Every structure is written in C-alpha cells, then in structure tokens.
Amino acid sequence: MGAPARQQLLEYVPLASVWTGEDAELLEKLLSFYPRKRPQRILDATVNGGRFWRGSKRPVIGMDIEPAHRPAVVGDNTKMPFRAVFFDVVIYDPP
C-alpha cells in the first residue's frame, strides 16, 4: 500500500452525532444490548436533573453531588455510599 493510500486510511472524520433520538431511547438500546441479563437495579451516578431518563419506564436511583438537583442520593461518584455489586448497572453522563 502506497503512502497516499495509508494516509487515507488514517484520516479521522469526526461525527456530529451518532444518535438522533431521545436519551431514554438510547439508554433502552444500550441496556438491552450490553448487560447479560435485564438490569433490575440501575444507578445514575451523575443524575443532575434526570433529563437522561425522561420517557424511560425503568426505575432508576439518581445520585448527584449537588443537593439542589434533588437526587435520591446525595453523594460523590468517586466515593459511592454503596457496597460493591449492589447495582446491576451504573450509568455516568458527565457534563
């Protein structure tokens, strides 16, 4: 393979977006694809106002370090107040 062909393979083309639906729709697709079994206990460790889950029927425990967002659990996601393997899935949607 010549240099111009190699350069073409290495060119990075960023995508503006790979998802055009609602956040809750994306989460449903991810949660149906990735976990081995359907998750029962889901923690959103950076829940903020809960926008990510609008439209979802899943029961989610929201945690945020900022009490003004009124999460179910006020806490730091680097020092979570839960024992290991308590949740089936932990979601992060950092700012």
N, CA, C and O of each residue as an XYZ file, in Angstrom:
380
protein
N       0.859     -1.180      0.000
C       0.000      0.000      0.000
C       0.898      1.234      0.000
O       1.809      1.339      0.822
N       0.649      2.160     -0.910
C       1.459      3.362     -1.013
C       1.121      4.379      0.063
O       0.121      4.243      0.767
N       1.958      5.395      0.187
C       1.781      6.423      1.216
C       0.435      7.140      1.114
O      -0.209      7.331      2.145
N      -0.028      7.553     -0.084
C      -1.336      8.228     -0.154
C      -2.482      7.342      0.330
O      -3.399      7.829      0.991
N      -2.441      6.051      0.011
C      -3.499      5.134      0.460
C      -3.468      4.985      1.972
O      -4.519      4.966      2.614
N      -2.259      4.879      2.557
C      -2.131      4.767      4.019
C      -2.672      6.021      4.688
O      -3.373      5.938      5.697
N      -2.350      7.180      4.132
C      -2.816      8.442      4.699
C      -4.337      8.503      4.688
O      -4.943      9.001      5.637
N      -4.953      8.008      3.634
C      -6.411      7.995      3.544
C      -7.013      7.125      4.637
O      -8.042      7.486      5.207
N      -6.401      5.994      4.941
C      -6.900      5.110      5.993
C      -6.794      5.748      7.364
O      -7.615      5.476      8.239
N      -5.793      6.595      7.562
C      -5.546      7.185      8.874
C      -6.339      8.465      9.116
O      -6.356      8.980     10.234
N      -6.984      8.974      8.097
C      -7.718     10.222      8.246
C      -8.906     10.033      9.186
O      -9.697      9.104      9.029
N      -9.013     10.918     10.151
C     -10.100     10.871     11.125
C     -11.180     11.854     10.702
O     -10.900     13.027     10.458
N     -12.383     11.384     10.619
C     -13.513     12.238     10.273
C     -14.495     12.185     11.436
O     -15.190     11.183     11.610
N     -14.564     13.255     12.239
C     -15.469     13.241     13.389
C     -16.930     13.241     12.956
O     -17.283     13.791     11.912
N     -17.760     12.625     13.762
C     -19.201     12.608     13.522
C     -19.858     13.651     14.409
O     -19.511     13.783     15.583
N     -20.787     14.377     13.862
C     -21.503     15.366     14.670
C     -22.331     14.668     15.738
O     -22.402     15.132     16.877
N     -22.956     13.557     15.374
C     -23.765     12.796     16.312
C     -24.006     11.415     15.727
O     -24.146     11.255     14.515
N     -24.054     10.426     16.598
C     -24.365      9.083     16.126
C     -25.736      8.647     16.611
O     -26.173      7.538     16.306
N     -26.411      9.488     17.348
C     -27.742      9.173     17.847
C     -28.629     10.382     17.663
O     -28.264     11.487     18.065
N     -29.784     10.191     17.064
C     -30.674     11.320     16.824
C     -31.990     11.213     17.572
O     -32.869     12.056     17.389
N     -32.148     10.184     18.422
C     -33.382     10.023     19.181
C     -33.284     10.641     20.563
O     -32.378     11.423     20.850
N     -34.217     10.282     21.400
C     -34.227     10.747     22.787
C     -33.205      9.963     23.607
O     -32.877      8.822     23.279
N     -32.708     10.582     24.668
C     -31.739      9.916     25.541
C     -32.285      8.606     26.097
O     -31.573      7.602     26.137
N     -33.544      8.612     26.525
C     -34.140      7.403     27.110
C     -34.198      6.270     26.086
O     -34.044      5.104     26.449
N     -34.417      6.599     24.818
C     -34.415      5.571     23.765
C     -33.026      4.961     23.613
O     -32.882      3.747     23.470
N     -32.013      5.812     23.644
C     -30.636      5.331     23.546
C     -30.301      4.424     24.724
O     -29.704      3.362     24.546
N     -30.686      4.842     25.921
C     -30.420      4.020     27.108
C     -31.103      2.665     27.001
O     -30.518      1.648     27.371
N     -32.321      2.639     26.505
C     -33.021      1.358     26.327
C     -32.247      0.444     25.386
O     -32.091     -0.747     25.656
N     -31.769      1.000     24.293
C     -30.995      0.193     23.340
C     -29.712     -0.315     23.989
O     -29.351     -1.481     23.828
N     -29.024      0.555     24.721
C     -27.786      0.143     25.389
C     -28.050     -0.921     26.447
O     -27.320     -1.907     26.543
N     -29.102     -0.716     27.240
C     -29.393     -1.659     28.323
C     -29.926     -2.987     27.802
O     -29.836     -3.998     28.498
N     -30.474     -3.003     26.605
C     -30.917     -4.280     26.044
C     -29.771     -4.999     25.337
O     -29.860     -6.199     25.076
N     -28.709     -4.283     25.030
C     -27.591     -4.868     24.294
C     -26.442     -5.301     25.202
O     -25.929     -6.410     25.053
N     -26.028     -4.447     26.142
C     -24.813     -4.701     26.908
C     -24.935     -5.665     28.082
O     -24.167     -6.626     28.138
N     -25.851     -5.466     29.016
C     -25.866     -6.382     30.174
C     -26.252     -7.800     29.762
O     -27.027     -7.998     28.826
N     -25.703     -8.777     30.470
C     -26.032    -10.180     30.188
C     -27.477    -10.495     30.541
O     -28.135    -11.288     29.868
N     -27.960     -9.863     31.604
C     -29.357    -10.054     31.999
C     -29.994     -8.675     32.165
O     -29.299     -7.673     32.334
N     -31.298     -8.640     32.116
C     -32.012     -7.367     32.246
C     -31.712     -6.763     33.616
O     -31.975     -7.398     34.637
N     -31.169     -5.550     33.654
C     -30.821     -4.945     34.941
C     -32.059     -4.558     35.745
O     -33.010     -3.982     35.217
N     -32.024     -4.883     37.012
C     -33.112     -4.519     37.920
C     -32.767     -3.266     38.721
O     -33.616     -2.397     38.921
N     -31.516     -3.178     39.179
C     -31.079     -2.023     39.986
C     -30.120     -1.175     39.145
O     -29.012     -1.597     38.816
N     -30.579      0.020     38.813
C     -29.793      0.930     37.979
C     -29.491      2.189     38.782
O     -30.385      2.793     39.375
N     -28.226      2.570     38.793
C     -27.803      3.817     39.427
C     -27.325      4.767     38.344
O     -26.474      4.412     37.529
N     -27.872      5.972     38.336
C     -27.302      7.040     37.519
C     -26.457      7.861     38.481
O     -26.987      8.621     39.292
N     -25.149      7.707     38.388
C     -24.225      8.300     39.354
C     -24.003      9.790     39.148
O     -23.388     10.445     39.989
N     -24.492     10.330     38.049
C     -24.380     11.764     37.765
C     -25.730     12.257     37.235
O     -25.811     12.824     36.145
N     -26.766     12.037     38.006
C     -28.141     12.218     37.521
C     -28.518     13.663     37.198
O     -29.341     13.904     36.314
N     -27.928     14.622     37.902
C     -28.282     16.018     37.685
C     -29.796     16.160     37.801
O     -30.357     15.783     38.830
N     -30.471     16.682     36.798
C     -31.925     16.850     36.843
C     -32.707     15.655     36.328
O     -33.936     15.696     36.283
N     -32.012     14.586     35.935
C     -32.696     13.386     35.465
C     -33.113     13.411     34.005
O     -33.874     12.548     33.569
N     -32.628     14.387     33.239
C     -33.017     14.540     31.835
C     -32.772     13.281     31.021
O     -33.554     12.953     30.128
N     -31.690     12.574     31.323
C     -31.331     11.370     30.570
C     -32.436     10.319     30.606
O     -32.559      9.521     29.677
N     -33.236     10.311     31.663
C     -34.228      9.253     31.868
C     -35.641      9.657     31.503
O     -36.555      8.842     31.620
N     -35.850     10.882     31.068
C     -37.208     11.311     30.701
C     -37.745     10.428     29.593
O     -37.121     10.279     28.542
N     -38.897      9.849     29.835
C     -39.507      8.948     28.871
C     -39.211      7.481     29.134
O     -39.791      6.605     28.494
N     -38.314      7.209     30.068
C     -37.978      5.821     30.404
C     -38.926      5.312     31.485
O     -39.351      6.064     32.362
N     -39.246      4.039     31.406
C     -40.105      3.432     32.430
C     -39.275      2.677     33.470
O     -39.826      2.091     34.402
N     -37.968      2.691     33.311
C     -37.103      1.953     34.237
C     -36.991      2.674     35.575
O     -36.888      3.900     35.619
N     -37.012      1.919     36.654
C     -36.770      2.531     37.963
C     -35.271      2.782     38.125
O     -34.471      1.846     38.098
N     -34.904      4.030     38.291
C     -33.502      4.416     38.383
C     -33.279      5.164     39.686
O     -34.070      6.031     40.060
N     -32.203      4.825     40.371
C     -31.788      5.580     41.549
C     -30.840      6.662     41.054
O     -29.828      6.365     40.418
N     -31.163      7.902     41.342
C     -30.315      9.012     40.918
C     -29.422      9.476     42.047
O     -29.876      9.663     43.176
N     -28.145      9.662     41.738
C     -27.187     10.181     42.709
C     -26.492     11.383     42.090
O     -26.149     11.374     40.908
N     -26.289     12.410     42.892
C     -25.572     13.587     42.424
C     -24.912     14.238     43.626
O     -25.414     14.146     44.747
N     -23.806     14.885     43.393
C     -23.098     15.563     44.477
C     -23.794     16.868     44.867
O     -23.581     17.396     45.958
N     -24.618     17.372     43.969
C     -25.290     18.654     44.177
C     -26.709     18.454     44.696
O     -27.578     18.001     43.950
N     -26.962     18.788     45.980
C     -28.295     18.594     46.551
C     -29.390     19.406     45.856
O     -30.559     19.023     45.899
N     -29.030     20.511     45.221
C     -30.031     21.350     44.552
C     -30.749     20.597     43.432
O     -31.864     20.969     43.064
N     -30.133     19.544     42.881
C     -30.774     18.744     41.833
C     -31.810     17.773     42.405
O     -32.570     17.153     41.661
N     -31.828     17.650     43.713
C     -32.766     16.781     44.431
C     -32.670     15.308     44.009
O     -33.683     14.682     43.698
N     -31.451     14.760     44.000
C     -31.306     13.339     43.670
C     -31.797     12.473     44.818
O     -31.931     12.955     45.943
N     -32.065     11.214     44.551
C     -32.456     10.282     45.616
C     -31.321     10.117     46.620
O     -31.559      9.950     47.816
N     -30.082     10.166     46.125
C     -28.899     10.037     46.977
C     -27.959     11.191     46.665
O     -27.558     11.387     45.518
N     -27.610     11.957     47.702
C     -26.595     12.994     47.531
C     -25.262     12.334     47.840
O     -25.048     11.835     48.945
N     -24.365     12.334     46.859
C     -23.076     11.696     47.076
C     -22.113     11.957     45.944
O     -22.492     12.388     44.855
N     -20.859     11.685     46.233
C     -19.760     11.849     45.290
C     -19.561     10.538     44.541
O     -19.372      9.496     45.168
N     -19.601     10.570     43.213
C     -19.490      9.319     42.460
C     -18.092      8.714     42.498
O     -17.891      7.606     42.002
N     -17.129      9.415     43.074
C     -15.801      8.811     43.252
C     -15.691      8.083     44.589
O     -14.730      7.351     44.828
N     -16.680      8.288     45.458
C     -16.723      7.617     46.770
C     -18.169      7.227     47.053
O     -18.795      7.767     47.965
N     -18.685      6.311     46.289
C     -20.106      5.963     46.385
C     -20.445      5.289     47.707
O     -19.688      4.457     48.207
N     -21.592      5.659     48.265
C     -22.003      5.103     49.556
C     -22.759      3.775     49.433
O     -23.729      3.544     50.155
N     -22.320      2.911     48.528
C     -22.976      1.618     48.317
C     -21.933      0.516     48.383
O     -20.761      0.732     48.074
N     -22.372     -0.663     48.787
C     -21.434     -1.785     48.767
C     -21.239     -2.246     47.323
O     -22.080     -2.002     46.458
N     -20.129     -2.906     47.087
C     -19.806     -3.381     45.733
C     -20.904     -4.303     45.223
O     -21.533     -5.020     46.001
N     -21.126     -4.283     43.953
C     -22.117     -5.084     43.220
C     -23.557     -4.912     43.713
O     -24.379     -5.807     43.516
N     -23.876     -3.796     44.341
C     -25.252     -3.550     44.768
C     -26.142     -3.268     43.559
O     -27.296     -3.694     43.520
N     -25.603     -2.551     42.574
C     -26.359     -2.215     41.370
C     -25.959     -3.137     40.229
O     -24.814     -3.578     40.138
N     -26.921     -3.419     39.361
C     -26.637     -4.214     38.165
C     -25.913     -3.375     37.114
O     -25.056     -3.875     36.386
N     -26.271     -2.090     37.046
C     -25.693     -1.173     36.065
C     -25.487      0.182     36.728
O     -26.335      0.645     37.490
N     -24.356      0.814     36.432
C     -24.092      2.183     36.867
C     -23.873      3.013     35.606
O     -23.023      2.695     34.775
N     -24.653      4.078     35.481
C     -24.602      4.955     34.312
C     -23.929      6.263     34.710
O     -24.217      6.828     35.765
N     -23.036      6.731     33.856
C     -22.413      8.044     34.022
C     -22.740      8.873     32.794
O     -22.564      8.416     31.665
N     -23.208     10.073     33.009
C     -23.404     11.031     31.921
C     -22.752     12.327     32.377
O     -23.440     13.282     32.737
N     -21.417     12.358     32.360
C     -20.735     13.538     32.895
C     -20.972     14.775     32.037
O     -21.194     14.684     30.830
N     -20.919     15.916     32.681
C     -21.111     17.172     31.937
C     -19.985     17.422     30.959
O     -19.991     18.432     30.255
